[in-house]
Amino acid sequence: MAAWPELDAKRDGATFATLHLASQMLGKLRVAHAPWMNHGWHATLRPDASGLATLPTACADGRTFTLALDLCRHGIALRVSDGSAELLPFAGRTIADLHAGLVALLDRHDLPSSFHGTPNELVEAVPFASDTAPRSYDPDSAGRLHGALSRIVPVLERFRAGFVGKASPVHFFWGSFDLAVTRFSGRLAPEHPGGIPGLPDRITREAYSHEVSSAGFWPGGANALPGVGPLFYSYAYPEPAGFRDAHVAPADAHFDTTFAEFVLPYDAVRAAADPETELTRFLQSTYGAAADLARWDRAALEREPVAP
């Protein structure tokens, strides 16, 4: 197994912030032009061979198209069902440039190009068209993210495969810029209080309409916090009594009261003798704590081995 790439918040953070804002444009296009799916799953990005891509979006003329953060060719990649394709490079552009370039790219191909123009889940967000601040994009940093996702996705997919109840796909949320997979108990949850910056409460409440145990990977982005590097996370909603005091593995995992979730530094997984097993221990133990304390019907919801 190839080594997991090093990720460094100081070196890679500016590139991840650019990708975060670009990903929001792609996701918002899906919100504007695709039927709403429960929990917003239709609007998330999906890992693919080149990076992170939207699901196909249908046009009135019968064509479909996808957009991707292409971390191999380093741009927003358009593919259309009529065989046409185009790449909008990241390098040397402000967010306003990327926004104008994306709209123009879609217009050239007679594709839907309207979407909400302000980022979500960011405090004091600047509209895309007004964000003229200089931005950095380093292909090496993007390649490191691509390499990390390529190693993390199979672990999350196997974890998801061990659950026969309702579960999300392994997908990427552009609002918070994180890779996630969510398991559901099947029971309704109390109404979420909302209050997430830049996210309508109705969206949050629909997302958390049922009890969940959710886990994933956050590399950093436009929402990065000083001193906080890439990490894995796991949380439950609603949080059952005793959850934050539960014993979980591995030893580097702990409950972070700021985030209200268990966290495990990416570096701790990367440095382990067997990173895949180390991450799996974190996923299984944090889910197990949530499911046991909330009294999920685990016998009915789980399976092992994961395939027939």
Secondary structure as GFF3:
##gff-version 3
##sequence-region A 1 308
A	DSSP	alpha_helix	9	33	.	.	.	ID=ss1
A	DSSP	three_ten_helix	38	43	.	.	.	ID=ss2
A	DSSP	beta_strand	46	47	.	.	.	ID=ss3
A	DSSP	beta_strand	51	53	.	.	.	ID=ss4
A	DSSP	beta_strand	57	58	.	.	.	ID=ss5
A	DSSP	beta_strand	64	70	.	.	.	ID=ss6
A	DSSP	beta_strand	75	80	.	.	.	ID=ss7
A	DSSP	beta_strand	85	89	.	.	.	ID=ss8
A	DSSP	alpha_helix	95	108	.	.	.	ID=ss9
A	DSSP	three_ten_helix	128	130	.	.	.	ID=ss10
A	DSSP	alpha_helix	139	161	.	.	.	ID=ss11
A	DSSP	beta_strand	171	173	.	.	.	ID=ss12
A	DSSP	beta_strand	178	188	.	.	.	ID=ss13
A	DSSP	alpha_helix	201	207	.	.	.	ID=ss14
A	DSSP	beta_strand	210	218	.	.	.	ID=ss15
A	DSSP	beta_strand	231	237	.	.	.	ID=ss16
A	DSSP	three_ten_helix	243	245	.	.	.	ID=ss17
A	DSSP	beta_strand	254	256	.	.	.	ID=ss18
A	DSSP	beta_strand	261	265	.	.	.	ID=ss19
A	DSSP	alpha_helix	266	271	.	.	.	ID=ss20
A	DSSP	alpha_helix	275	293	.	.	.	ID=ss21
A	DSSP	alpha_helix	298	301	.	.	.	ID=ss22
###
